[in-house]
Amino acid sequence: MSTMAVALLSTNPSATPNRRSALLLLPRRLTPAAGFIHRAAASASFPGARRADWQASFSILSSQAAAAGGGAALPGSSSEKSTNDSGDLSAAEPEHGDSAKRSVPEPPVNGTMAGVKSLVSSAAAGGADLAPIPNLPRPLSIGDLSPAPMHGSRLRVAYQGVPGAYSEAAAGKAYPNCEPIPCDQFEVAFQAVELWIADRAVLPVENSLGGSIHRNYDLLLRHRLHIVGEVQLPVHHCLLALPGVRKEYLTRVMSHPQALAQCELTLTRLGLNVTRESFDDTAGAAEYIANNGLRDTAAIASARAAELYGLQVLADGIQDDSGNVTRFVMLAREPIIPRTDRPFKTSIVFAHDREGTSVLFKVLSAFAFRDISLTKIESRPHRHRPIRLVDDANVGTAKHFEYMFHVDFQASMAETRAQNALAEIQEFTSFLRVLGSYPMDMTPWSTSTPPPPPPSAPSS
Ligand SMILES: O=C(O)C(=O)C[C@]1(C(=O)O)C=C[C@@H](O)C=C1
């Protein structure tokens, strides 16, 4: 793969006007990140004891991580171009440009430098008289070759939101027993993995009622993480308010915009005369209502959020469709090796710059001719070339929008038919990147939200 250009991204904190007290514990032994993680401030106004439990053990990474400069490759940057020029696909190829990876201290020989030093000083003192040399270094063993864990043995999984968010439950479904790491924005979750603060990220990409979460499609392209899996989470919403509040008192409902969209019809059917207000995540809205004692406001969030923040459930199962499901992708710094012994999906993104040659039709045909089913197609504006002007002397100037096309197809990159399809597609696209080839979520269908991962041990 070509050398990756690393660009700094800055995140505007004002983009999250609703996020209060972002509240953070320092992950143990992660000094490089210390500059953008803050210690949690206990909220005296919190109604339930459970909050203290998770406050002691969870941290939320804030958008200030962005200001510290996470590495990200921008589409259209020199790295993307050289990838195109060389026709290099990123599938199943290890990442080489992870600067954070380089900053991980190398394990000293023998676990300590002392053995090496004593050997050197003994030789310098002319100690060639066969006297036993104390502290001889022992030979390297296989265990010395794997880097020391940066933290406890649990996989650290970044998600967007606060405890009680659906994304936390998705992290637990994707990686049972993981240590969930709350982040205040999607961008921060990407950077947490890039900076080795987290091992994986689990982020929503689409919902059966609300549609695609476009921000994450754009971030997948800006960053260099690989999709290594997917999980589908049934989303079961509740209407939550402070104890004693009745539906008739409500003037406002707050939640994540996706959750508001997923409950739109039911809110009307319940006869609520309320304004809708967006919040960064569902559980954050519940926390805000609890912390501020808002008796005229309800949140749309999970039953677990009600428990965590001491709210009552005014209505249960208020999503407009009982089969409401959100699909999340699992992201890692390295791709997984694609296999053929179980159903795999592959996600690609491409762009083309030719006019009038039915490129999109040709791309889709490359899959159809090989009997490869597409499971998703999404177009996003091409941020570096949003509009193409076509002058016609007789009728004026046509302004065509330019797009990046995201396609998921049902095959593994280990299959020849998938490799051939991509080789063909490469011939008529100007840009092509494999975001990941990964096992499909084949878990049995259920309509209830699974429990979140177990709480992490309190940080020392
Ligand atoms: O706000 C949350 O609880 C989330 O996890 C985010 C999110 C989303 O982004 O779509 C996840 C699942 C639900 O579809 C609603 C909201």
The ligand as an ORCA input file, in Angstrom:
! r2SCAN-3c Opt
* xyz 0 1
  O     -28.061      7.291     21.076
  C     -27.798      6.095     21.218
  O     -28.194      5.430     22.179
  C     -27.015      5.429     20.195
  O     -26.415      4.424     20.463
  C     -26.999      6.019     18.807
  C     -28.048      5.428     17.874
  C     -27.782      5.875     16.409
  O     -26.821      6.566     16.137
  O     -28.582      5.499     15.562
  C     -27.960      3.972     17.885
  C     -29.027      3.186     17.818
  C     -30.392      3.736     17.698
  O     -30.707      3.629     16.325
  C     -30.481      5.155     18.078
  C     -29.382      5.909     18.215
*
